[in-house]
Amino acid sequence: MSRRIEIHPTHPQPRLVEQAVQALKRGDLLLLPSDAAYLMAWALDARDAEARVVRLRALDIRHPFTLLCDSLSAVGSLAKLDDR
């Protein structure tokens, strides 16, 4: 089942942002507009959502996805970083 949450780009309502956060925590798949197309987003531990994306887009299971983090320290906990 799909549900639409429209969040204003410059004046987001905290209640609607929280609904999107809760959807991610439930393991839901989100569709987000970008300047070029749409992005599919899911929580890192939502393996079912990732499998849905692989199936929907007919991707190889080794397809590299973009990782979105809220801080450099979050990136550092998932990847090795250096000063370059």
Secondary structure, 3 states (H helix, E strand, C coil): CCCCCCCCCCCCCHHHHHHHHHHHHCCCCEEEECCCCEEEECCCCCHHHHHHHHHHCCCCCCCCCCCCCCCHHHHHHHCCCCCC
